[in-house]
């Protein structure tokens, strides 16, 4: 999918995060010489086209006191996986939830949900709430606890005027 130079500059300006100001889109617009409405419209259009997935906050859970972070993994009935995943993802204590293919015979899990808490007991209690929600459609589960923070960034692009050209 081709991006025009303005969309490319907009992605480059926002890919590391929005400015922490009361009007972040106005700040980005001023930096790029655009109107705030145009910035919002372009981001929305790129999201509609699938160029960007979302604009969201990515909190540092450790800094918020949530030092027990566990990826819960679930073996749920394939016929209900999307429905169950949507229900789990809607829980207020699940930061992200997604489906992945199983890697049988070693890895039977197809539903993943990240849970954060102040300690492992809190995370285990939240895991228990997910288990109740999944009920008989869940055949097995496990939890993988984080031991450190990994860098959370997506793909990075350079503005068009900074790209190397060939020829």
C-alpha positions as CSV (number, residue, x, y, z in Angstrom):
1,X,0.0,0.0,0.0
2,X,1.5,3.3,-1.1
3,X,1.6,6.3,1.3
4,X,1.8,9.8,0.1
5,X,4.6,12.0,1.5
6,X,2.3,13.7,4.1
7,X,1.0,10.3,5.4
8,X,4.6,9.1,5.6
9,X,5.7,12.3,7.6
10,X,2.7,11.8,9.9
11,X,3.6,8.2,10.7
12,X,7.2,9.2,11.3
13,X,6.0,12.0,13.6
14,X,3.7,9.7,15.7
15,X,5.4,6.3,15.6
16,X,7.3,6.9,18.9
17,X,4.1,8.1,20.6
18,X,2.0,11.2,20.8
19,X,3.3,14.3,22.5
20,X,2.2,14.6,26.2
21,X,0.3,17.8,25.8
22,X,-3.4,18.7,26.3
23,X,-3.8,18.8,22.5
24,X,-1.4,16.3,20.9
25,X,-3.0,16.3,17.5
26,X,-2.7,20.1,17.3
27,X,1.0,19.9,18.3
28,X,1.7,17.3,15.6
29,X,-0.2,19.4,13.1
30,X,1.8,22.5,14.0
31,X,5.1,20.6,13.7
32,X,4.1,19.3,10.2
33,X,2.5,22.5,8.9
34,X,-1.0,20.9,8.8
35,X,-4.3,21.6,10.3
36,X,-5.4,19.6,13.4
37,X,-8.5,18.3,11.5
38,X,-6.3,17.1,8.7
39,X,-4.0,15.1,11.1
40,X,-7.0,13.4,12.7
41,X,-8.7,12.7,9.3
42,X,-5.5,11.2,7.9
43,X,-4.8,9.0,10.9
44,X,-8.4,7.8,10.7
45,X,-8.2,7.1,7.0
46,X,-5.0,5.2,7.5
47,X,-6.6,3.2,10.2
48,X,-9.6,2.4,8.0
49,X,-7.2,1.3,5.2
50,X,-5.3,-1.0,7.6
51,X,-2.1,1.0,7.3
52,X,-2.1,1.6,11.1
53,X,-3.9,-0.7,13.5
54,X,-4.6,1.7,16.4
55,X,-3.6,4.8,18.3
56,X,-3.3,3.7,22.0
57,X,-1.4,4.3,25.2
58,X,1.2,1.7,26.1
59,X,1.7,2.1,29.9
60,X,4.7,0.9,31.7
61,X,2.9,-1.6,34.1
62,X,5.9,-1.8,36.4
63,X,5.9,1.9,36.9
64,X,2.2,1.7,37.8
65,X,3.0,-0.9,40.5
66,X,1.8,-3.9,38.5
67,X,5.0,-6.0,38.9
68,X,3.4,-9.4,38.4
69,X,2.5,-9.7,34.7
70,X,1.4,-13.0,33.3
71,X,0.5,-14.1,29.8
72,X,-2.3,-16.6,30.4
73,X,-2.7,-19.2,27.7
74,X,-5.8,-21.3,27.1
75,X,-6.8,-24.3,25.1
76,X,-10.3,-23.4,24.0
77,X,-12.7,-25.0,21.6
78,X,-11.9,-23.7,18.1
79,X,-15.5,-23.4,17.2
80,X,-16.0,-20.8,20.0
81,X,-12.5,-19.3,20.1
82,X,-13.4,-15.9,18.6
83,X,-16.4,-15.5,20.8
84,X,-14.6,-16.5,23.9
85,X,-11.6,-14.3,23.0
86,X,-13.8,-11.3,22.6
87,X,-15.3,-11.9,26.0
88,X,-11.9,-12.3,27.6
89,X,-10.5,-9.3,25.8
90,X,-13.4,-7.2,27.2
91,X,-12.4,-7.9,30.8
92,X,-11.0,-4.7,32.4
93,X,-7.9,-6.4,33.7
94,X,-6.8,-7.9,30.4
95,X,-4.5,-5.5,28.5
96,X,-4.4,-7.5,25.3
97,X,-5.9,-10.8,24.0
98,X,-5.4,-12.7,20.8
99,X,-5.7,-16.0,19.0
100,X,-2.7,-17.9,17.8
101,X,-2.3,-21.3,16.0
102,X,-1.6,-24.2,18.2
103,X,1.9,-26.0,17.9
104,X,0.8,-29.5,18.6
105,X,1.8,-31.7,20.3
106,X,3.9,-29.5,22.5
107,X,1.8,-26.4,22.7
108,X,-2.0,-26.9,22.7
109,X,-2.9,-23.2,23.5
110,X,-4.8,-21.0,21.0
111,X,-6.0,-18.1,23.2
112,X,-3.6,-15.7,24.9
113,X,-4.6,-13.0,27.4
114,X,-2.1,-10.7,29.2
115,X,-3.0,-10.0,32.9
116,X,-1.3,-7.5,35.2
117,X,-1.3,-7.3,39.0
118,X,0.5,-6.1,42.0
119,X,1.6,-9.7,42.9
120,X,1.2,-13.2,41.6
121,X,-1.7,-13.9,43.9
122,X,-3.7,-11.1,42.3
123,X,-2.8,-12.4,38.8
124,X,-3.8,-15.9,39.7
125,X,-7.1,-14.6,41.0
126,X,-7.7,-12.8,37.7
127,X,-6.7,-16.0,35.8
128,X,-9.4,-17.8,37.9
129,X,-12.0,-15.3,36.7
130,X,-11.0,-16.0,33.1
131,X,-11.3,-19.8,33.8
132,X,-14.8,-19.3,35.1
133,X,-15.8,-17.3,32.0
134,X,-14.4,-19.9,29.7
135,X,-16.0,-22.8,31.5
136,X,-16.2,-26.2,29.8
137,X,-14.9,-24.7,26.6
138,X,-11.4,-24.6,28.1
139,X,-9.5,-27.9,28.2
140,X,-6.2,-26.6,29.6
141,X,-4.4,-23.4,30.6
142,X,-1.1,-22.1,31.9
143,X,0.5,-18.8,32.7
144,X,3.9,-17.4,31.7
145,X,5.2,-14.7,34.0
146,X,7.2,-11.8,32.8
147,X,10.7,-11.5,34.2
148,X,11.7,-8.2,32.6
149,X,10.3,-5.5,30.3
150,X,11.0,-5.9,26.7
151,X,11.1,-3.0,24.2
152,X,7.6,-2.4,22.9
153,X,7.8,-0.8,19.5
154,X,6.4,-1.6,16.1
155,X,7.9,-1.1,12.7
156,X,9.6,2.3,12.2
157,X,9.7,4.2,8.9
158,X,11.6,7.3,7.9
159,X,10.0,10.3,6.3
160,X,10.2,10.1,2.5
161,X,12.8,12.9,2.3
162,X,15.1,10.8,4.6
163,X,14.9,7.6,2.6
164,X,17.8,6.3,0.5
165,X,17.0,6.3,-3.2
166,X,18.3,3.9,-5.7
167,X,19.4,5.0,-9.2
